[in-house]
Amino acid sequence: MMEYLRRPANDKERAGRASIVESIENYVQLGRAGLPEEVANMVAFLAGDAADYMCGQTIDVAGGIYMN
């Protein structure tokens, strides 16, 4: 979704979306939006042999933001 917000169709949308992106990034503890590659890294770990003994875990890949 963040990539959609960063690629506005025109100047009017650019101004509106920039404020949305900024407010979201200010809410995240790391101060930026996550990248698709960061989520993919966790998926690759969980699909690999290194996670063979894991079960019943919740793993947040959210930069420190938590949903209520």
N, C-alpha and C positions, 0 to 999 in steps of 0.2 A: 504494500500500500504506500509506503514511503516513496518508493520509486515513482509511482503514479503521481504523487503530490509534487515531486521534484521536477516533473516534466510537464509543465502547463502548456496548453494549446495556444495561448495568446497572452498579451501583456496584462490584460484585466485579470485573468486567472492567476498569473504569476504573482501578483501582489497579494491576492487572497490566500493562495496556497502557501506562500512564504511565511505568513503569520501562523498558519496551522502547523507547519513543520517546526517552526521555532518553539511554539508552545509545547509540542510533544517532546522535542529534544530537551527542553528545560525541565521537564517532568522526570526524565530518565536520569538515574544517578550517574551514569557514565557520561552524560551530556551529549549524546549523539544517538542516532538511530542505528539499529543493528543491520548488518549486511547479510544477504542470503548465504554467503559463504560461511558465516559464523554458525548459522543454523545447520548447514550442510556438514560442517565439521563434527557437530554433536551427533548427527544422524550416522555419519560414517563410523564414529567411535562405537555407538551402540550396535551397529550392524557387524562390527568386527570382533575378532577373538578377544580383544582386551576387555570386553564387557560380558564375557561368557558367564561369569559368576554373579552378575547383577540381576536382581529381581525386585519388583515392587517399589520402584523409586520414581519420584517426581523430580525432573530436572528442568529448571527454569533457564532458558537461554533468552534473557530479557533485559540485560544491561542494568539490572537492579530495579526495574519497575515491576510492581506487583498489582494484580487486579484484585479488587474487592468484590 
